Amino acid sequence: MNSERTDADWMQQALALADRAERELDEVPVGAVLVGPDGALLAEGFNRNISDHDPTAHAEIVAMREAGRRLGNHRLLGCTLYITLEPCAMCAMAMVHARIARVVFAASDPKTGAAGSVFDLLADPRHNHRVQVQGGVLGSEAGALLTAYFRRKRGKPD
């Protein structure tokens, strides 16, 4: 039945992971779900860079690492990655190297987004692999989660 899930369904799961990142680890609420070519859940992750003292432990990197270990392969061919925030340049290039087929993100990142907002690394024709991108799936929900987090961090009311 997993193959019948919609992009919004998978993004809801990623949003639940983003919520966990904040609730359990006080991390910036970003979640990621990686779905295999068969439509089944392969891996998931949420931001861990602060708690793990690892600048590379973004939600999508955590999910891709788990999937690579699970598959025994650094290539994630045919996979779709759902992320609650537009990927940064580091994450976008990891997706290109992993040969991710498709990325679906929720909220755009006008400061560091690398899937069309600031950079467009996933579709750059100079790469030997391009990733199909769809943005805005449950974007307002993800944006509200991030805005509330940063307001609390700055001591402002929601």
C-alpha positions in Angstrom: 0.0 0.0 0.0 3.0 2.3 0.4 3.1 2.8 -3.4 -0.3 4.5 -3.2 0.9 7.2 -0.8 0.9 10.7 -2.2 3.6 13.4 -2.0 1.5 15.1 0.7 1.3 11.9 2.7 5.1 11.4 2.6 5.6 15.1 3.5 3.3 14.7 6.5 5.7 12.0 7.7 8.7 14.3 7.1 6.9 17.1 9.1 6.4 14.7 12.0 10.2 14.0 11.9 10.9 17.7 11.9 8.7 18.1 14.9 10.7 15.3 16.6 14.0 17.1 15.8 12.8 20.1 17.8 11.0 18.3 20.6 13.6 15.7 21.3 16.9 17.4 20.4 16.0 21.2 20.2 17.3 21.1 16.6 16.0 23.2 13.8 12.8 21.4 12.7 13.7 19.8 9.4 12.7 16.2 8.5 13.4 14.0 5.6 11.9 10.7 4.2 13.6 8.7 1.5 11.3 6.4 -0.6 12.6 3.6 -2.8 11.8 3.1 -6.4 9.2 0.6 -5.3 7.3 3.3 -3.3 8.3 1.8 0.1 9.9 3.7 2.9 13.7 3.2 2.7 15.0 5.7 5.4 14.2 8.8 7.3 16.1 11.4 9.2 15.9 14.7 11.0 18.4 17.5 11.8 21.1 16.2 14.2 24.0 18.6 13.4 23.8 20.4 16.8 23.3 17.4 19.0 25.8 15.3 17.0 28.3 18.1 16.7 28.4 17.3 13.0 27.9 20.2 10.5 26.9 17.6 7.8 24.1 15.9 9.8 21.3 17.6 8.0 18.0 15.7 7.8 18.5 14.6 4.2 22.1 13.6 4.7 21.0 11.5 7.8 18.3 9.8 5.6 20.7 9.2 2.7 23.3 7.7 5.0 20.8 5.3 6.5 19.5 4.3 3.0 23.1 3.7 1.7 23.8 1.4 4.7 20.6 -0.4 4.2 21.1 -0.9 0.5 24.8 -1.5 0.8 25.3 1.1 -2.0 26.2 4.7 -2.2 23.9 5.1 -5.2 20.2 5.7 -4.4 18.9 5.1 -7.9 15.2 5.7 -8.5 14.6 7.1 -5.0 12.5 10.1 -4.0 13.6 12.3 -1.1 11.0 14.3 0.8 12.3 17.2 2.8 10.5 19.9 4.8 13.0 22.6 3.8 14.6 23.3 0.4 18.1 21.6 0.5 21.3 23.6 0.9 24.2 23.3 -1.5 25.9 20.6 0.5 22.8 18.4 0.6 21.9 19.2 -3.0 25.3 18.0 -4.2 25.1 14.9 -2.1 21.8 14.1 -3.8 23.4 14.5 -7.2 26.3 12.2 -6.2 23.8 9.7 -4.8 21.8 9.8 -8.1 18.6 10.6 -6.3 15.8 10.6 -9.0 13.4 13.1 -7.4 13.4 15.7 -4.6 10.1 17.0 -3.1 10.5 19.8 -0.6 8.0 21.8 1.4 9.3 25.3 2.3 11.6 27.3 0.1 14.8 28.7 1.6 15.4 32.2 0.3 18.8 32.5 2.0 20.6 29.2 1.2 18.2 27.2 -1.0 20.0 25.2 -3.7 17.0 23.8 -5.5 15.9 27.0 -7.3 15.7 29.7 -4.7 19.3 30.9 -4.5 21.1 28.3 -6.5 19.7 25.6 -8.9 22.3 22.9 -8.3 19.9 19.9 -8.8 19.1 20.9 -12.4 22.5 22.3 -13.4 23.3 20.9 -16.9 27.0 20.7 -16.1 26.4 17.8 -13.7 26.4 14.2 -15.0 23.1 13.7 -13.2 20.1 16.0 -12.7 17.4 15.6 -10.1 13.7 16.2 -10.7 12.5 18.8 -8.2 9.1 19.7 -6.9 8.8 22.4 -4.2 5.9 23.8 -2.1 4.3 20.5 -1.0 2.9 21.5 2.4 5.1 24.5 2.3 3.0 26.7 4.6 2.9 24.0 7.3 6.7 23.6 7.2 7.2 27.3 7.0 5.0 27.8 10.1 7.0 25.2 12.0 10.3 26.9 11.2 9.0 30.4 11.9 7.6 29.3 15.3 10.9 27.6 16.2 13.0 30.7 15.4 10.6 33.0 17.1 10.9 31.0 20.3 14.7 31.0 20.0 14.6 34.8 19.7 12.2 35.1 22.6 9.4 36.5 20.5 5.8 35.3 20.9 4.3 33.0 18.3 
